[in-house]
């Protein structure tokens, strides 16, 4: 009898009691970016379509979750394509503007998988920042507009020189990095349950 009562309560409980998972598929326009090769050539990535997915949950005054984005760009001036896939942990703060309109601001950190010919490694450190607006049609469905910066460290090197004696030690560390900076303008639908 207790199982039937529990099932009945769960079946008729309002869906808003479970409103903690947010899924946002989106499509957008990604600006290219540029990267310098080992031969000091500058390669421009042409702007193209980006497909993204965010899965988040409530946390304190905002939300935390994962962001995935996939895009393929032609490389200007040469017959090459670049394929970049971002996977980030992200956190955002939400600000309610009106009854149906809210804004958000967030940061992300993660890795970029690059399928390109001009770097040796496929996985790279990356970071991002994003902001946007959501128009809520219902408590569980919203239209989302988002602007996002994604930066990827494509080539990096660390040189260090250390010297020590019996009383002290010193180190000089030199870090060089080439970043690919991309900007996305995305539109998507946010579902929560």
N, C-alpha and C positions, 0 to 999 in steps of 0.2 A: 504494500500500500504506500510506503514512503517513496518508492521509486516513481510511482505514478504521480504523486503529489509534486515531487521535484521536477519531473518532466513537464507537467502542466504549468508550473510557475515559470520555468525557463521559456516555454513556448509562448506565453502571453506577456512576458516581461518586455517593456519597450526597448526597441533597438538602440535608443540613445544611451542605455545603460552600458552598452558594449562599445561606445564610440571612442576607441583608442587606437585603432589602426587606420592609417591614411595611405592610400595608394594613388599615385599621380602619374599616369602615362602622359607624355607630351611629345610634341614635334616642334622643331625650331630651326632657326637659321643660325649657323655658326660661322663667324668670321674666320678667316684663314689663319693668319699668324705667319711668322717667318723663322727660319732656323739657318745657322751658319754651318757649313760642312767643314770637314778637316782640311779641305783645300781652300778655305776662306771664301767659298761661294755662298751667296745668300739665296736660299730657296724660299719662295713665297707659296704658301698654301692657299688655294682658291677657296672662297666661301662656299658652303654647301649645306645640305640638310643634316640635322642632328636628331636622333631619336633618343628619348630619355625616359627613365622610370625612377620614381622615388617611393620608398616604403618607409613610413615613419610611425612613431607613436608619441603620445603626450609625455612631456617631461617638464615639471615645474611650470614656468610661464610660457613655454614654447613646446618644441618637439625635437626629437632626435631620430636619426635613422640612416638609411643607406641611399645613395644616389648612384645610378648607372647611366652612362651616356655613350652612344656609339655614333661615329661619323667617319665618312670617307671623303677625302679631299683630293682633287687633282693638284699636282705641283706645277706651278707656272714656269714655263720656259723649258721644261724637260718632260719626257714621256714617263712620268712616275705618278703613282697614287700613294697617299698616306692614309692609313686606317688607324684611328685613335679610339680607344675604349677606356673610359674613366670609371673607376669604382671608388667612391668616397664615403667616409663617415661624415655626416653633417648634423648641424644643430642650428635651429632657427628660433627666433622670438616672433610671436604673433601680436599684432596690434589691431584691435577692433576699431574701425573708423565710423561705420554706421551699422544699422541692423543687418544689412546684407553684404557689406563691403569690409574687407580686412586687408591689412598689409603684413608683410613679413620681411625679415632681414636675417641673414645667416652666413655661416662660414663652413667650409668643408676641408677635409684633408684625406689623402689616400694615395692611390697609385694609378698610373696610366700604362696601359698596354699599347705599345706602338708597333705596327707592322709596316716598317719603313726601311729603305735601303741605306740610309745615311748614318745610322747608329748601330753599334754592335749589340747593345742590350735591348731587350724588349720591354722590361718593366722599369718604370721611372717614378720618382717621387712627384706628387702633384698636390696642389692646393686650390681653393676656390673661395669666392664670395658671391652672394646672390641676394636679390631683393625682388619683391613683386607685389601684386595685388590679386585678391580672390573675390569673385562675386558669388555669393552663396545663394543658390536656387532653393535648396532645402538644407536641413541640418546635416545631411549626409552626401550632398552633391554640390560641387562648386566649379566654376570656370576659373582657371588660373593663368595669369600673365606673369612671366618671370624674365629678368635679366640676370645673366650669370657670367662671371669671369672665371676661367680655368687656366692655371699656369702649370706647365710641366717642365721639370728639369731634365733636358734631353742628354746633354753631355756634361759631365762634371768630373773634376779631378781635384785631388787634395795632395799638396806637397808639404812636407814638414821637415824641419831641421831642428834638432835638439842638441844642446850642449849642457854639460853639468860638471861641476867640480865638487869639492868636499863641503862647500858652504851654500851653494845655490845651483839651481838649474833653470834654464830658459829654453823656450821653444818658439819657433816662428812657424805658423801654419798658414798656408796660402790655399784658398779655395776658389776655383773658377767654375762657372756654370753657364750654359746657354739655355735660356728659357724660351719655350714656345707659349705665347700668350694668346688665348682665344676668348672670344666673347660670344655668348649665345643669347638669342631672344627666343623664348619658348612660350608656347600656348598649350594648355592641357586641361584635363578634367580631373578633379580631385574627388575620390570616393572615400568615405570613411564608414567603418562598421565596427 
